[in-house]
Amino acid sequence: MAITMLTEENFDTEVMNSDKTVLVDFYADWCGPCKMQSPIVDEIDSERDDVKVCKINIDQQPGLAMRFGVMSIPTIMVVKNGETTFKEPGLMQKRDLVKLL
């Protein structure tokens, strides 16, 4: 699957109304730990058809960062059936992300 870039316009459709579990990666291009998180998130996207992987560039979508109280990046959020089941800042290892899904 292809990673979906989220905006305020498509967030509810792509995430809250998704029939799949959604992994959301809040990031910024200038963020070193985000650059380390990105290949892990990309790998999950390529391996899991049952999960929708999305990214939010907080510099381009500050309203979404504010909506979800994202104060530091990277922040990973998991949404299942329209409910946020996990949201935590910091670099996460693949094995820990897979456990959340």
N, C-alpha and C positions, 0 to 999 in steps of 0.2 A: 504494500500500500504506500501511498505517498503521504508525507507529513503535511498536515493542514496548517497553514499560517492563520492564526485567529485575529479577528478585529472585533471592535464593538458591534459591528453590523452583523457578523456571522457567528458570534460566540454562542448565543442561545440555540441556534439551529444545529451547529456542529457539535456542541458539547452537551448542553442540558437536555436536548431532545434526541440524543444519539441512542440507538438500540444496543450499542457496544459500550464496554468500559472505555473511558477516555483518560489517557495520560497526557497531562498538560505540563509543558516545560516553559516557565517564565525565565527569560534570559535577556542579555544585551550583548551587542557585538564587541564591546570593549572589555567585557568581563572575563578574566582569565579562568576562574572555575567553571564558568558557563561553557567555555571552549573545551574543557575537559568532560563536561556532562554531555555535550551534544553527540559525540560518537556513540555513547552508551544508549541514549534515547533513539538514535538512528538505527542501531542494531536491533533494539526491541521492535521497532517499526518493521524491519525487514523479516523478522522471525515470527511475529504474532499477527495472524489474520483476525483474531478475535478481539483485538485492542485497536482503538483509533488513537494515533499519536498526533498531538498538536503542539505548536509552539506559539508563544506570545513574546514579541520583542517589546519590552516595557518602554523603551524610548519612543517607539512608534504608537504604542497603545497604553499611555499612562492611566487612562480611565479604567482599564481592566485591572491593572496592578492595584489601583486604589480600591476598586470594587471588592477585591479579594484580600486586601490588607497585606499585599506583598511588600515587605520592607527591605528585604535583601535577596540577592540572586546568586546562583540559581535557586529557584523554588520549584518543587515538584508538587503537582496536585493531581489527585485521582478522583474522577467523577463516575459514579455508577447509578444508572436510572435517575439522573438529574440531581443526585445528592453527592455532595463532596464527602468522600470517605477518608481522604488523607490530604494534608497540605503542610509541607515543611520545607524550610530553607536549607540550603547546604548541598554539597556534592554528594550524590548517592551512587553506590556501587550497583552493578547490574543485578546481582543476586537479590539485593534488598528491594529493588524496583519490581522484579518479577514476583516476589512474595506479595507485594501489594495488589497485584493484578489478579 
